[in-house]
Amino acid sequence: MSVSATAEQAEAQQSQSRPAVLMSMDPQWRCGGATRLYFLTTLYPPGNRQNPGEDFVFFLYVALAVLQNNWYYYCGRGRWIPLGLPGRPVSDPPNPAFSVKKPVARSGNLRVRSGSTVCPGDKIDQVFKHIAAAVVWVAFGMKIKQQPQDFCVEELTSVQPGQEGPYAFYRLDKESLGTPEAIDAICRKWQIARRRIGYGGLKDRHAQTVQYLTILHGPKRGLRQTHLHLHYLGQVAAPYGPKAVVGNRFRIVIRDLSSSEARQALDALDEVRQEGVPNYFDDQRFGSVTPERRFIARYLIAEDYEEALKLALAAPYEHDRSEIKRLKALLRKEWGNWQMLKEQMPRGNVRSVITYLCDHPQDFRGAFACLHRELKTLYLAAYQSYLWNRCLSRWLELHCRPEQLIEVSLRIGPVWFYRGLNEQQQEALRTLSIPYLSARLKLAEDHPLKPIITDVLAAEKIVLRQLKLRHFRKPFFSRGERPAIYQPQDLLHRLDDDELNAGRRKLYLEFVLPRGSYATILIKRLTRGSNLDD
């Protein structure tokens, strides 16, 4: 591997305030199909006025890669954007405004961010090798959801509609559309209140999904729009909800696998059939958590209602649409100027909250109560699910040998997976259920999970009795428990050539999971936590 910035170039740049250096890898160094990888960087040599120390200071702007004469730049979170057309690569690197805002490499204690990183001069090649391995693996490694039909979910229910009852019962088929957006579209088209609709849960946006819902006194007909098709099935006596869901059937294609990755996944399938999979809540559960991992529920527990409301209304998220980004930026800038914000906000729940604050400028608890009930429930569920994940990860850490553990990164932090368990460990996991943490949970002093729960809460600097919301009748932290592992049922697989990625393999999977279990956790187990481009 070579770095294109020579010592002479570095010396010439010492007088510049922000020298830009294009660093490249040797063409023969190949990973994941990329023939060449470039990094647009700032490199401050020792003695530069921006770097008075003895080591190089390295600043990453963007990463570029060439694959089959197509150029791409890395924009964070495993996403690559093509530049130019086949055979017509761009001649200049992209504008540094497209900077990598997330860590793009991690090796031991090394974390390369969009920001200055001290790098000893004799370690530059090693640093770039680690970056290259991480970036190219993310960019050109295995893929899920390369097309919507690669991820299909069918909700399973025991509800049998008839001709009687006040609730119209429907099947909702949708593609590339989230459940909340589909519900909003139905409400707009039929001009009905959202509270009249009952459904069992949220289904993936980037997928083809089937689920069921009821509408109180709903129309006895169907509805077809661009991304959804609602089928009228009959009438039922009670609203549809999560308890009516008995499971979900998944049909998933993992693409762009190398031969070794395919073999690894097949070996892991055999292990899963015997040992099951940790029943973690996956990243989809934590959509309300800010990029800095701030949980709205933590501020509610602390009765900091203003900060909780500010996060709920104005926290920026990577995938916000441009108009949402603009409105959130305005909310953060003009926070407290309620009358002006009311005039700028479009009709909807946010404007209703701001209108309340116009009349009650300091009543942030009352304003938070104006948020949609579903949102408030999600905020609490996210934090409670995070605590549950921490309890299971801690249990595995205590009951498995180091060589049996696999660290997997989730959006809210790393957790432990397992493999190669003995019969005693497998039986312990099969019978283990972990309770949801709340102030209503009562554990005996000798309960085997009490030390784990105490440790998890201590890391959060709270105790069990704090997991409640004073002054709110709803929402509240849920009661109950969740099995520590799940066993995929009716598990089928097929390995084929990948027609979308030449020279690569695809793995087709079909299985049934219990209600509330995440198929993406199974995929992460099969890939041992490797980064997936979705």
N, C-alpha and C positions, 0 to 999 in steps of 0.2 A: 504494500500500500504506500502511496506517495502523497505528499501534500504539495499543491501547486505553488504555494507561497514560498519563495526561496528566501534565504537569509538576506540577500541584497534587497529584495522587495520589502521585507520586514523592516530593514534599516531605513529604507526610504520613507516608510510610512510613519516613523516615529514622531515626526513633526505634525502629523495630521491628527485631528481630534477624534474622528471616527473612521479609520481606514477600513474599507470593504475588501475582503479577500475571497476569491472563489476557490474553494478547496475541492479536489476530486479524488476518486478512488481509481486505482489501476483497472483497466478494462477486464483483465483476466480475473479479477476478484468478483465472483458471482454469488448471488444469494437470491433465492426466490424468483429467478428469471430476469432480474434487473441487470443490464449490461454495464451500467455506469451510474454512480451516485455522486451528486454534487451538494455542497453546502455553501450557501452565501453567509459569510460570517464577518464579524469584526474581530481582529486579532491585535491585541495590544502587547507588543514585545516589552521585555523588561527595560526600564528607563524611560518609557513613554510617559508624558505628563499625566495621562489618564491611568498610568500603572507604575507607580514608583517602586513596586516590589521587585523581587528577583525572578518571579515566575511569569509565564505568559497568562494573560487574561483573555478568555475566549467568550465571544458573544454570538449566539446562533440567531440568524434572521429567518432563513427558510431552508428547506431541504428540497433538492431537485433530483429526479430520477429519470432514467431513460429505459424504456421497455419497448422493444420491437419498433424503434425509431419514433416512438411517441414520448413526449416530455410531460412530466407531471410535477407538481409541487405539493408538498405536504402542508396541510392546514390544521393539523392537530386531530386528536381522538381517532386516529386510524383512517382519516379521510384524505384522499389525494384528488387533485383537480387537474384534468388534462390541459396542456398548453399546446396550441398549434394543431396541425393536422398530420396524419401519417405522411412521413417523408418531408414534412415542412416544420422542423423544430424551430422554436423561437430562438432568436439570436442573442437576446439579452435576458438576464434573470428577471423574475417578477419584481414588482415594486416591494420594497421592504415593509410597506404597510401590511402586507400579507404575512405577518410574523407568526411564528409558532408560539402560541400562548400557553401550551401545556408542556410538561416534560416529554421529551421524545426519546429519551434513553435512560436506562437505569442499570447499573452494574455495581453491585455491592453498595458502597456509599456514594457512588458517582451519580449525580442527577444533573442533567444538562437542561436548562430552561432558557426561555427568552429572557436573558439577563446575564450578568457577568458571572463567569465561573473560573476560578483560579485553576490553572493547568500547568504543572511543571513542564518545562520545555522538552524533556526526554520522554514525556508521556503523551504527546500530541497524537502520535500514530495510534496508540492504544485507545485514546478517547474517541477518535474518529471510527475506529473499528467497532467499538461498542455502540456508537450512534448508528452506524450503518446497519449492524445486525438488528437493532431494535426497529429502526425506521423501515427497512426493507421487509422485515418480517410482517410488520403491520400492514404495509402497503400491498404486498404481493403474496401473502400467506393465504390460508384457507378462508373461505367466504361463506356466510349465510345470508339469506334474503337478497341474493344478487338480482332476483326478480320476485315479484310478489307470490307467484305460485310455488316458490321454493319453501315457503313457510305457511302451512295450512293448519288451522285450528277449528275443530268442530266441537261445540259444546254438547254434552250428553245430559239428558234430563229424563225423568220418569213422568213428567206431566203429560196427561192425555186430555186434550181439549174435547169439548162436546158442543152442544147447542145452547146450553143454559149457562147463566152467570153474567155478572156485570162487567167482567174484564175480557176484552178482546185479546186473543193470544196470537203472536206472530213469530215467524222465523226471519231473522235479519241476516242476509248475506252481504258482506261488504269487502272491499279491496282497497288498500292504500288509504284507509280512513280510520281514525280512532273512534272508539265507542262514544265518547262525549260529543264529538263532532257529528256523528251519525244521529244521535238523539236530538241534538240541536236542529239538524236539517229536518227531521220528522216533525218536530214541534213547529218550526217555521211554516212548513208546507201545509200542515193540517190545523195550524193556529190553536194548539192545545198547550196547557200549562205543563211544564216539565214534571211537576210533582205527581201527575197522573200516570207517569211511565214507571214501570218496575222492570229491572233487569238483574242478571245474576253476577255480572262482573265486567271488568274492562278487558277488551281483547286488543291484540297488537295492531298498530297502525300499518306497519310495513309488512302486510301479510294478506292472505285470503282467509276470512274467518266466517264462521256460522255461529250464531247465538240466538237466544229467544228473549222475548219481552212481552209485557202486557201493557195495555192502555185502558184505563178506566173509562167505560162507555166509548171506546175507540171505534173508528169506522170499520165496517165489515168488508174491507177491500184491501188490496195491496198498494204498494207504492214503488216506483222505479225511478232512480236518479243515476247520475253518472257513476258513482262509486258505491251505490247501495241498492239492494232489492229487498223490499219488505213483503213477506208472504203472509196473508191472513190464513190462520189455521182453524179458528173456531173460538169458543167461549170457555172461560174457566171461572170458578167461584172466588178465587183469591189472587192477589197480585203475585207476580213472579219475583223471586229474589234469590240470593246466593244459596239458600238451603235447598232450592229445587234443582241445583246443579249436582249431578252425581260424579262428573269427571269431564275430562277433555281428551279428544283424540287428536293427535298431532301427526302430520306428514311433512317431513323436513328434508331438505337436500343441503348437504354441506359440500361446497364446491372448491375447486382449485387446490386439491390435495396432491402433494407429492406421493410417490410410492411408499416412502417411509412413514409419512403422516397417515396414510390409509391403513398401513399395517398397525400402527400405534392405536388408531381408533378402533380397529377390529379387536385387538387384544383388550382394550379397555371395555369394549362391549361384553366380553366374556366375564370380566371382573364385576361389571355392573349387574349382570344377571345373578351373580352369586352374592354380592355384598350390598346392592342398592346404591343410592345416591344421597348425599346430605340434602336435607329438605330446606335449604336456605331460601330466603326471599332474595330475588335477583334485582338487577338494576332498575327494572321497570317499576318496582315498588317505591323507588326513591326519586321520582321525578320532581317532587316538591323541595328536595334538598338542594341548597345553593351549591355552586361550584366550590365554595370554600367549606362545604360540609356543615353548613349551619342549618339546624333543624328548627322549624317554626315552633314545634311543640316545646322545645327547651325554653323559649321565651315565654310561652304561655304558662309553663310550670312556675317560672320565676315571676309571673305576673307583670312582665314587661310587655304590656299590650301594644304600646306604640311600636316597638321594634318588631314584634310579631306581625303587626299589620303592615309595616313598611316592607318587610320581607315578602309577605303574601302578595302585595300589590306591585312592588317595584324592583324586586331582586332580578338581575339579568340572568338569562340562561342562554347557552350557546345556540340552541336551535330556535330561539324566538324569531318570528317573522320581523321584517324590517319595520312595519308599522307598530308592532308591539314593542320593539326596542325603542322606537322614538317616544312612545307614550310613557314607557317606564323611565326613560332618561328624564322626561319632563316631570314626572312624579318625584323622582329623587331630587331634582334641582329646585323645584318649587314646593317641596313638602312644607305644609303649614299654610300655604296660600290657597285655601280651599275654594274660594269663590272663583279664582282664576282657573284652577284645575277643573272645576265643575264645567266651566264654559268650554274647555278644551277636550274633555273626555267624551267619547261616543256613548250612546245609550247602551246600558248593560249594567252588570253587577258592580263593576268598579265605580261607575258614575253614581250608583245608588249609595255606595259607601261614602264617597266624597260629599254627596248631598247631605248625608247624615252629619258629617263633620262640619259642614257649613252651619248647621243649627246647634251642634254640640262639639265645639272645636277641641276640647280636651278629653272627650269621652272615647278613648281608643278601645276600651273594652266593649262598649256598645257598638262601635263601628265594626269591630271584628265580628261581632255577632251577626252583622248584616251580610257577611259572606255566605255564599251558597253552602248549604249543609254538607254536600258531597265533598267540597274542598276542605272544610274543617275536619271532616272524618279522615280524609287522606293525610292531613298534616299529622294527626295523632298516630295513625296507622304506620306512617313512615318511621317515626321514632320508636314505636313499640316493636316494629319488625327489626329495626337495627339492633335493639337490645337483645331480641331473641337470637339473631344471628351471632352476636357476641357470646351469648351463653353456649350455643352449640359449638362454636369454634373453640372456646375455652375447654369444654368437656373433651373434645377430641384431642386437644393438646395435652390434657392430663392423662388420658387413657390409651394413647397410642405411642409407639416408639417413634423416634425421629425419622427413621427410614420409611415409616408407614404414612408419613404426612406429606401432602402436596400443598404448597401455598398458591392460592388463586386470588387475583385482584378483582374485587368488585368496586362499584362506583363509590361506595362508602367505606372502603378500606379492605385490606387483605383478610381472608379467612382460610381455615384449614379444610382440605379435603383429605380423604384417606384411601389406602389400597393395601392389599395383602394382609387383611385382618385374620386372626385365628378364630376358631369357633366360639370361644368365650366372648371375644370382643364383638363378633357379629351378633350373637344373641343379646348382648347388652344393648346394642344399638337398635335392634328390632323391637325391643320392649320399652325403649326410652321415649318418653314424651316430655317436652319442655313447656312449662306454662308461660302464657303471656304475662309480662310484668305490669302490675298496676297496684294501686294502694289497697285494692280489695283482696289481693293475694295473701293468704295466710299459710305460712310454712312452719312445720314443727321444727324445733331446734335441731333435731337429729336428721332432718330431711337431707338426702345425699346431694341435692342440688343447691342447698342454701349457701355453702361457701362460694360456689361459682357465681350465683346471683349477687351475692354481697360484693365479690371482687369486681364484677362488671359494673355495678352501680357506683362503686367507689371510684372507678376510673372516670365515671361521668360526674363525680362529685355531687351525687344525690343519694337519697335513701328511698326505700320502697314507698313509704307513706307520702312522698312528694309526687308520685305518679297519679295525680288527679288534677282536675281543673276546678278550682273554686269559682263560684259566681256563674257557672254555666250548668244548665241542666243537660244540654247536649252541645257538642259531642262528649264522649267519655272514652277512657282507655278500656279496651275490650277485656273480657274474662275468657278463660278457656285454656286449652293447651294444643300443641301441634306436634305430630310425630317427628322424631329427629331425622328419620330417613324416609325415602319412598322407594318403591320397587316398581319400575315401569312394567305395565301389563301388555300382553299381546305384542311383544317387541319383535319387530321384523326389520331386516336390513338387506340392502343390495348395493354392491359396489360395481360402478360402471365407468367407462370413459366419460369425461366431461366435455359435452358438446359446446359449451360456452368458453372454455379455457383450453386451448389446444395443448395436447401432451400432458394433461393433468387428469385427475380422477375425481369422481363425485361419489358421495355416500348417501344413499336414500335410507331414511329411517321412518318407521311408523310405530306408534305406541300410544297407550292410554295412561294418563296420569290422574291421580285424585284431584278433587277440587282444591284450588289454591297452590298447587305445586307448579314449579317453573320448568318448562322444557329447556330453557337456555342454561339452567344449572346442569342438566344432563349433558348438553353439548360441551360445556366447559370441562366436565369430567372426562369426556371422550378425547378432548384435545389437551387435557391436562393444563387448562388455564391459558393456553396460547391465545394471543390476540386474534380476534376474528373481525374481519371487515364486514359490517352489515349496513 
